[in-house]
Amino acid sequence: MATLNGSPASLAALQALALTNYGHFTTMRVEDGGVRGLALHLARLVGDCRAVFGAELDPEWVRECVRREVGGRAGAFMVRVTVFDPELDLTAPDRAGHPCVLVTTRPAPGAGRPLPALRVQRLVFHRDTPSVKHVALFGQLRLRRAARLAGYDDVLFVGSDGLVSEGCTWNVGFVDEAGTVVWPEADVLPGTTMRLLRTGRTGRDGQVTAPVTDGRLRSMRAAFATSTGIGVRSVAAVDDVLLRKDDPVVDALREAYAAVPLDRL
């Protein structure tokens, strides 16, 4: 079921979102009523609402809407909170200023089983307004489709300058030969999982942000993808560059993320 402002969403409201495709969202993994980095998800929604609609969003109202949809459901599953204006007029988007909260759920990926390491293809892409997690996903999904049709699991984006940025719906990190975690220096959507890992303890030598060129990528020993849905997932190959599937630094990051306390909804 989908709920809008805490009540069952009407077909008209869902059609409005589908046909205008203007809004923003966040996706959370709920585990027995708790979410890692809940405050970060709520802060993202509040900040993006100002950027997209010029309106204030009450984070406590968002939590209430999620609770109404989730109820007392146990186990792990994904919750997406989409903020959009059902009355948006395509001819006058400047009038959009009454955002509503749509809450939907879906199964959590990899529930009960580890996810295999990814093989990804680099393709050129630059995210529109990278600081906002907006609903316009055509560009990303078109290239994900192209990569999968070419035999890869997913796509890794690079800019026209050749710098690695991020994955289709995930952030990417690398591990150099010294065991240092290297986050790409580029315009990316700052994911909540990445932010939690960058501020938490990994038990390793440290983390840096630096440009990742083709030459630097080829010198890396490991890579990993991060998102709320998958946590930390190893990357086995980027194009023809083979990487370690099992690396102690990536294992430490995975364990560090799993140890992040759950915030109650």
Phi and psi in degrees as a GROMACS rama.xvg file:
@    title "Ramachandran Plot"
@    xaxis  label "Phi"
@    yaxis  label "Psi"
@TYPE xy
-116.363  135.022  ALA-2
-117.468  142.568  THR-3
-119.691  117.694  LEU-4
53.4059  36.3879  ASN-5
88.5847  -3.50881  GLY-6
-121.444  160.652  SER-7
-53.508  131.738  PRO-8
-73.7808  135.677  ALA-9
-79.5658  158.408  SER-10
-62.8218  -38.2802  LEU-11
-61.3396  -41.2231  ALA-12
-66.1995  -42.7921  ALA-13
-66.3414  -36.0193  LEU-14
-64.32  -39.0388  GLN-15
-61.2138  -42.7955  ALA-16
-66.0421  -43.0491  LEU-17
-65.1361  -37.0829  ALA-18
-86.5647  -25.672  LEU-19
-97.395  -34.7515  THR-20
54.9758  42.0428  ASN-21
-123.566  118.315  TYR-22
165.013  -170.292  GLY-23
-145.476  167.806  HIS-24
-156.995  170.727  PHE-25
-142.083  151.74  THR-26
-121.752  129.464  THR-27
-121.939  144.256  MET-28
-95.2309  117.922  ARG-29
-98.4804  130.045  VAL-30
-126.743  107.462  GLU-31
49.6892  45.9217  ASP-32
84.6337  7.24105  GLY-33
-125.615  157.012  GLY-34
-135.518  132.438  VAL-35
-74.5843  129.758  ARG-36
69.835  33.4903  GLY-37
-56.2455  -41.6963  LEU-38
-61.2022  -34.9444  ALA-39
-68.5692  -40.5454  LEU-40
-62.0916  -44.9  HIS-41
-66.6955  -40.8363  LEU-42
-63.2642  -37.8569  ALA-43
-60.3784  -47.2192  ARG-44
-61.6503  -42.5504  LEU-45
-64.2246  -47.9493  VAL-46
-65.8122  -41.6912  GLY-47
-68.7521  -32.1504  ASP-48
-63.9552  -38.9977  CYS-49
-63.8641  -43.143  ARG-50
-69.2955  -38.6124  ALA-51
-87.832  -38.6079  VAL-52
-118.409  -9.06069  PHE-53
64.1868  31.0879  GLY-54
-129.187  156.452  ALA-55
-91.9477  136.614  GLU-56
-115.967  129.239  LEU-57
-81.5911  114.197  ASP-58
-63.6597  -30.5235  PRO-59
-69.2534  -32.5555  GLU-60
-67.3542  -39.1056  TRP-61
-60.1543  -45.9407  VAL-62
-60.6018  -40.4833  ARG-63
-64.1516  -41.2903  GLU-64
-63.2185  -39.8657  CYS-65
-66.0987  -43.6642  VAL-66
-60.7103  -39.0077  ARG-67
-64.3957  -36.7233  ARG-68
-76.2617  -41.7719  GLU-69
-78.9516  -39.7508  VAL-70
63.1731  -138.409  GLY-71
-102.653  28.56  GLY-72
-60.3737  133.528  ARG-73
-96.4786  172.72  ALA-74
82.9221  -168.417  GLY-75
-109.995  135.47  ALA-76
-159.949  167.127  PHE-77
-100.577  140.101  MET-78
-121.063  126.535  VAL-79
-109.729  128.67  ARG-80
-109.416  113.102  VAL-81
-109.661  131.281  THR-82
-110.236  120.793  VAL-83
-152.785  166.636  PHE-84
-107.624  108.703  ASP-85
-62.859  -17.2876  PRO-86
-96.8981  9.06351  GLU-87
-58.3746  131.218  LEU-88
-103.859  122.416  ASP-89
-58.021  -29.1379  LEU-90
-82.4893  -14.6693  THR-91
-142.678  63.1967  ALA-92
-65.185  -15.7584  PRO-93
-65.8164  -16.7817  ASP-94
-85.9789  -7.68461  ARG-95
-66.687  122.223  ALA-96
-163.975  13.4956  GLY-97
-124.594  65.6814  HIS-98
-67.662  145.166  PRO-99
-117.938  163.665  CYS-100
-110.018  111.844  VAL-101
-100.116  129.161  LEU-102
-120.358  125.984  VAL-103
-131.723  159.809  THR-104
-130.621  158.154  THR-105
-155.478  164.65  ARG-106
-62.8775  149.377  PRO-107
-78.5076  136.641  ALA-108
-69.4746  142.663  PRO-109
70.0914  17.9192  GLY-110
-61.8631  118.832  ALA-111
84.5523  2.1295  GLY-112
-151.511  145.691  ARG-113
-71.3655  145.971  PRO-114
-87.5695  136.493  LEU-115
-69.0127  159.218  PRO-116
-65.0986  146.879  ALA-117
-87.6446  146.778  LEU-118
-112.621  120.598  ARG-119
-123.573  154.297  VAL-120
-113.482  134.404  GLN-121
-80.6578  128.348  ARG-122
-136.652  151.189  LEU-123
-79.3819  127.048  VAL-124
-160.727  143.879  PHE-125
-129.532  121.865  HIS-126
-67.4584  134.725  ARG-127
-73.7255  123.972  ASP-128
50.5544  68.5255  THR-129
-63.8373  -20.22  PRO-130
-76.1001  -12.3096  SER-131
-111.451  132.551  VAL-132
-87.7595  79.6529  LYS-133
-93.6778  169.46  HIS-134
-85.511  -5.01569  VAL-135
-78.4973  93.4816  ALA-136
-109.914  9.67584  LEU-137
-57.011  -48.6413  PHE-138
-59.8136  -46.2758  GLY-139
-63.3751  -46.507  GLN-140
-69.3196  -32.1995  LEU-141
-61.5085  -42.1263  ARG-142
-76.8881  -31.9293  LEU-143
-61.0546  -43.072  ARG-144
-60.6958  -44.3248  ARG-145
-61.5961  -42.951  ALA-146
-64.2598  -42.7254  ALA-147
-68.0324  -36.9665  ARG-148
-64.7505  -26.4233  LEU-149
-84.2135  1.5213  ALA-150
100.388  4.98757  GLY-151
-95.3904  168.702  TYR-152
-83.1239  -32.1195  ASP-153
-163.531  -177.951  ASP-154
-115.763  145.433  VAL-155
-118.91  125.057  LEU-156
-86.0906  143.049  PHE-157
-129.053  151.109  VAL-158
-81.2619  174.444  GLY-159
-63.9783  -17.3729  SER-160
-86.6701  -0.0395183  ASP-161
86.0186  2.45652  GLY-162
-84.3234  132.014  LEU-163
-67.0833  140.765  VAL-164
-120.737  -68.3831  SER-165
-161.048  174.04  GLU-166
-88.8812  -176.647  GLY-167
-61.0087  -50.5161  CYS-168
-133.197  31.7302  THR-169
-154.253  157.282  TRP-170
-89.3837  157.071  ASN-171
-123.031  144.876  VAL-172
-134.822  160.469  GLY-173
-128.351  162.124  PHE-174
-124.25  121.098  VAL-175
-84.379  179.688  ASP-176
-64.1378  -23.075  GLU-177
-84.3335  -5.18675  ALA-178
90.0251  11.6357  GLY-179
-86.7715  136.717  THR-180
-79.3295  127.597  VAL-181
-117.266  115.214  VAL-182
-94.7575  134.341  TRP-183
-62.6027  136.978  PRO-184
-88.6432  102.96  GLU-185
-168.367  169.319  ALA-186
-76.6203  108.244  ASP-187
-133.683  160.818  VAL-188
-76.3215  120.162  LEU-189
-74.8808  98.2882  PRO-190
-69.297  152.455  GLY-191
-67.4234  -37.3946  THR-192
-64.7194  -44.9774  THR-193
-59.4334  -43.1868  MET-194
-65.1782  -38.86  ARG-195
-65.1226  -40.1445  LEU-196
-68.9536  -33.3548  LEU-197
-76.2671  -20.6807  ARG-198
-104.378  -8.86053  THR-199
-96.0113  -179.842  GLY-200
-92.6338  130.907  ARG-201
-109.844  -12.3762  THR-202
76.6392  9.84864  GLY-203
-109.976  -173.218  ARG-204
-71.3906  -23.5726  ASP-205
150.376  -178.487  GLY-206
-137.029  144.897  GLN-207
-137.396  161.465  VAL-208
-115.282  127.029  THR-209
-155.28  154.876  ALA-210
-61.6487  136.208  PRO-211
-113.549  100.28  VAL-212
-88.9646  177.485  THR-213
-60.9834  -42.3592  ASP-214
-63.3843  -41.6144  GLY-215
-71.0601  -37.4049  ARG-216
-59.373  -41.8589  LEU-217
-67.7734  -15.598  ARG-218
-92.9499  -5.15876  SER-219
-76.9296  149.226  MET-220
-95.5003  -23.2754  ARG-221
-153.239  162.755  ALA-222
-148.239  160.81  ALA-223
-152.791  153.425  PHE-224
-106.131  146.52  ALA-225
-132.348  136.863  THR-226
-163.189  166.241  SER-227
-61.2786  -37.3182  THR-228
-72.0577  -39.4437  GLY-229
-104.347  -11.6294  ILE-230
71.0896  -113.328  GLY-231
-121.7  120.481  VAL-232
-126.177  130.464  ARG-233
-67.2625  149.727  SER-234
-111.108  122.148  VAL-235
-86.4094  -28.1534  ALA-236
-160.013  144.016  ALA-237
-119.536  109.754  VAL-238
53.756  -120.134  ASP-239
-95.3549  6.48472  ASP-240
-88.8317  113.309  VAL-241
-87.8745  138.854  LEU-242
-128.188  161.361  LEU-243
-69.2518  126.265  ARG-244
-74.5663  -34.5088  LYS-245
-116.857  106.381  ASP-246
-128.854  136.167  ASP-247
-62.206  -31.1387  PRO-248
-69.5194  -43.0763  VAL-249
-64.5305  -39.6776  VAL-250
-60.21  -41.6216  ASP-251
-64.9662  -39.2632  ALA-252
-64.2632  -42.2816  LEU-253
-61.4212  -43.4384  ARG-254
-67.5238  -38.2732  GLU-255
-63.9747  -40.0357  ALA-256
-68.7053  -41.5302  TYR-257
-62.2679  -25.9331  ALA-258
-85.0144  -7.45258  ALA-259
-63.6698  127.411  VAL-260
-62.4242  146.66  PRO-261
-83.3072  133.984  LEU-262
-93.1084  130.741  ASP-263
-72.2554  136.692  ARG-264
